[in-house]
Amino acid sequence: MMTRLRFGLLLLTLLALAALVAPLAAGWIGKDPFAPDLFARYTPPSLDYPLGADELGRDLFTRLLYGARISLGVGLATALAASILGTAIGLLAAWRGGWVDAVLMRLADGLLALPALPILVLLAAMDPAKLGLPRGEAATDMLRIVTILVLFGWVGVARLARAGALTILASDYVRAARALGVTETRLLWRHVLPGLAAPVAVASALAVAGAILAESVLSFLGLGIQPPTPSWGNMLANAQEAVFAAPLAALWPGLAILLAIAGCTLVADGVSRS
């Protein structure tokens, strides 16, 4: 179990380090990931282009590293926001009970019953310019995608948090703490929340993987991160026209997505078994 956890953490750490050193790598290689060079279209791997070049002659290696910043950033931001929101809602539902529990859980059930992917595509296809937001800027696109993903992502965490909180609140040591006069705030903070750490951590790790995959799908469809900003999803989309003539252009971003999702899954599996 620990081996899976450590291997998953190693994969994610390497990907995170790759994202952090992207500007340094671009300066060291001497390639601008945003500057096209039509004379170098689909250049195979070489000393000048370590992983080859894409359809506009841009260096795939540096674009892959910059894409890691976007894809991993969306995954981590979505998981963090969904975990905080879901834990708060699940804890509130278990603590207050009654109509509060009924309303929150029926809302969660309603969102869970909706077809997530078509609705995500529909929301992502909305023109942000009509809301006064610029389209095509990386920060705005990331915020838009994270907001859409969190809209559905909190549900699973909330259900897990509620189930765990109900079990803890019904335990003998919580009853004893209440009998001793422990305040509700201290009870939730010191006794209930620590007991929810493991299931929420597992759900968060899986949420990172789901968000990375969802961002890749939306960007692949042209509804996520907009060019020229690279993300693994739009790099796949750009490579699909020449997937047989230059398969490496699609191989590298696909492999990066696979490694990120595998790392998150291994971490979730390791935490659940430890």
C-alpha positions in Angstrom: 0.0 0.0 0.0 2.8 2.4 0.9 4.6 1.5 -2.3 1.6 2.6 -4.3 1.3 5.8 -2.3 5.0 6.7 -2.6 5.0 5.9 -6.3 1.9 8.0 -6.9 3.5 10.9 -4.9 6.7 10.5 -6.9 4.8 10.8 -10.2 2.9 13.9 -9.1 6.0 15.5 -7.6 7.9 15.0 -10.9 5.1 16.5 -12.9 4.8 19.4 -10.4 8.6 20.1 -10.6 8.3 20.0 -14.4 5.6 22.6 -14.3 7.7 24.8 -11.9 10.9 24.7 -14.0 9.1 25.4 -17.3 10.5 29.0 -17.8 14.0 27.8 -16.8 13.8 24.9 -19.3 12.6 27.2 -22.1 15.5 29.5 -21.4 18.0 26.7 -21.2 16.9 25.2 -24.5 16.5 28.6 -26.1 13.0 27.9 -27.4 9.9 30.1 -27.1 6.9 27.8 -26.6 4.6 30.5 -28.1 6.6 31.4 -31.2 5.8 29.5 -34.4 8.4 28.4 -36.9 6.7 27.1 -40.0 10.0 25.7 -41.3 10.1 23.3 -38.3 6.6 21.9 -38.6 6.5 18.3 -37.1 10.3 18.2 -36.7 11.2 14.8 -35.2 13.0 14.7 -31.8 16.5 16.2 -32.0 19.0 18.2 -30.0 17.2 21.4 -31.0 13.7 19.9 -30.4 14.0 17.2 -27.6 10.5 15.9 -28.2 9.9 17.3 -31.7 7.8 20.2 -32.9 4.1 20.7 -33.3 2.0 21.8 -36.3 3.3 25.4 -36.1 6.9 24.4 -35.4 6.7 25.2 -31.7 8.9 23.1 -29.4 6.8 20.3 -27.8 9.0 19.9 -24.8 8.6 23.4 -23.5 4.9 23.5 -24.4 4.4 20.3 -22.5 6.0 21.8 -19.4 3.9 25.0 -19.7 0.8 22.8 -20.3 1.5 21.0 -17.0 1.1 24.4 -15.3 -2.4 24.8 -16.7 -3.6 21.2 -16.4 -2.2 20.5 -12.9 -3.3 24.0 -11.8 -6.9 23.4 -12.9 -6.8 19.9 -11.2 -5.4 21.1 -7.9 -7.6 24.3 -7.7 -10.7 22.3 -8.5 -10.0 19.6 -6.0 -9.1 22.1 -3.3 -12.3 24.2 -3.8 -14.5 21.1 -4.2 -13.1 19.5 -1.1 -13.5 22.6 1.1 -17.0 23.2 -0.2 -18.1 19.6 0.0 -16.7 19.0 3.4 -18.4 22.1 4.8 -21.7 21.2 3.2 -21.5 17.5 4.4 -20.5 18.6 7.9 -23.3 21.1 8.1 -25.9 18.5 6.9 -24.7 15.9 9.5 -24.5 18.4 12.3 -27.8 20.3 11.8 -29.9 17.4 10.5 -33.6 17.9 9.9 -34.6 20.1 7.0 -31.1 21.4 6.5 -29.8 17.9 5.9 -32.8 17.1 3.7 -32.4 20.3 1.5 -28.6 19.9 1.1 -28.7 16.2 0.3 -31.6 16.6 -2.2 -29.6 19.3 -3.9 -26.6 16.9 -4.0 -28.8 14.1 -5.3 -30.2 16.4 -8.0 -26.8 17.4 -9.3 -25.6 13.8 -9.1 -28.6 12.7 -11.3 -27.7 15.2 -14.0 -25.6 14.1 -17.0 -22.4 15.9 -16.0 -20.4 15.9 -19.3 -23.1 17.3 -21.6 -23.8 20.1 -19.0 -20.1 20.8 -18.6 -19.8 21.2 -22.4 -22.9 23.4 -22.5 -21.6 25.7 -19.7 -18.1 25.8 -21.1 -19.6 26.8 -24.5 -21.2 29.9 -23.1 -19.5 33.0 -24.4 -17.7 34.7 -21.4 -17.7 38.0 -23.3 -21.5 38.3 -22.6 -20.6 38.2 -18.9 -17.9 40.9 -19.3 -15.1 38.4 -19.1 -12.3 38.3 -21.7 -12.0 35.0 -23.7 -8.7 33.5 -24.5 -6.8 34.7 -21.5 -5.3 31.8 -19.5 -6.3 33.1 -16.1 -9.9 33.7 -17.1 -10.2 30.4 -18.9 -8.8 28.6 -15.9 -11.2 30.4 -13.5 -14.1 29.6 -15.7 -13.3 25.9 -16.0 -12.5 25.5 -12.3 -15.9 27.2 -11.4 -17.8 24.9 -13.7 -16.0 21.8 -12.4 -16.5 22.7 -8.8 -20.2 23.1 -9.5 -20.5 19.3 -9.8 -17.3 18.3 -8.0 -18.4 19.1 -4.4 -21.2 16.5 -4.4 -19.2 13.3 -3.9 -17.1 14.9 -1.2 -20.2 16.2 0.6 -21.8 12.8 0.7 -18.6 11.2 2.0 -18.2 13.9 4.6 -21.8 13.6 5.8 -21.7 9.9 6.1 -18.4 10.0 8.1 -19.6 12.9 10.3 -22.9 11.0 11.1 -20.8 8.0 12.2 -18.5 10.1 14.4 -21.3 12.2 15.9 -23.0 9.0 17.0 -19.9 7.6 18.7 -19.4 7.2 22.4 -16.5 9.5 22.7 -18.4 12.4 21.1 -21.3 11.8 23.5 -18.9 11.9 26.4 -17.4 15.1 25.1 -20.8 16.7 24.9 -21.6 15.5 28.4 -18.4 17.2 29.7 -19.6 20.5 28.2 -17.4 20.7 25.1 -18.7 23.4 22.7 -20.1 22.4 19.3 -17.4 24.4 17.5 -14.6 22.6 19.5 -16.3 19.3 19.0 -16.5 19.6 15.2 -12.9 21.0 15.0 -11.1 18.6 17.3 -13.1 15.4 17.0 -15.2 15.3 13.8 -12.9 17.0 11.2 -9.8 14.8 12.0 -11.9 11.7 11.5 -12.9 12.9 8.0 -9.3 13.5 6.9 -8.7 10.1 5.2 -12.0 9.8 3.2 -11.7 13.5 2.1 -8.1 13.0 1.1 -9.0 10.0 -1.1 -11.9 12.0 -2.7 -9.6 15.0 -3.2 -6.9 12.9 -5.0 -9.6 11.4 -7.3 -11.0 14.9 -7.8 -7.6 16.1 -9.1 -7.6 13.2 -11.6 -11.2 13.9 -12.7 -10.5 17.6 -13.1 -7.4 17.1 -15.2 -9.3 14.7 -17.4 -12.3 17.1 -17.7 -10.1 20.0 -18.5 -8.4 17.9 -21.2 -11.8 17.0 -22.7 -13.1 20.5 -22.7 -9.8 21.9 -24.2 -9.8 19.1 -26.8 -13.3 20.2 -27.8 -12.1 23.8 -28.1 -14.2 24.9 -25.1 -11.4 25.0 -22.4 -8.0 26.7 -22.4 -7.7 28.7 -25.7 -4.6 28.8 -27.8 -1.9 30.0 -27.9 -1.8 29.1 -24.2 -0.8 25.4 -24.1 -2.7 22.7 -22.1 -2.5 19.0 -22.5 -6.0 18.9 -23.9 -5.6 21.6 -26.6 -2.2 20.1 -27.5 -4.0 16.8 -28.3 -6.6 18.7 -30.3 -4.0 20.4 -32.4 -2.2 17.1 -33.1 -5.3 15.1 -34.2 -5.1 16.3 -37.8 -1.7 14.7 -38.3 -1.9 11.9 -35.8 -0.7 9.3 -38.3 1.9 11.5 -40.0 3.4 12.9 -36.8 2.1 10.7 -33.9 4.6 12.0 -31.4 2.8 15.4 -31.3 -0.2 13.5 -29.8 1.8 10.9 -27.8 3.5 13.3 -25.4 0.4 15.2 -24.0 -1.5 11.9 -23.9 1.2 10.3 -21.9 1.4 13.3 -19.5 -2.4 13.0 -18.9 -2.0 9.3 -18.3 0.8 9.8 -15.8 -1.0 12.5 -13.9 -4.2 10.5 -13.6 -2.2 7.3 -12.7 -0.4 9.3 -10.0 -3.6 10.6 -8.5 -5.2 7.2 -8.6 -2.2 5.5 -6.9 -2.2 8.2 -4.1 -6.0 7.7 -3.5 -5.6 3.9 -3.4 -2.6 4.1 -1.1 -4.3 6.5 1.3 -7.5 4.3 1.4 -5.5 1.2 2.2 -3.2 2.8 4.8 
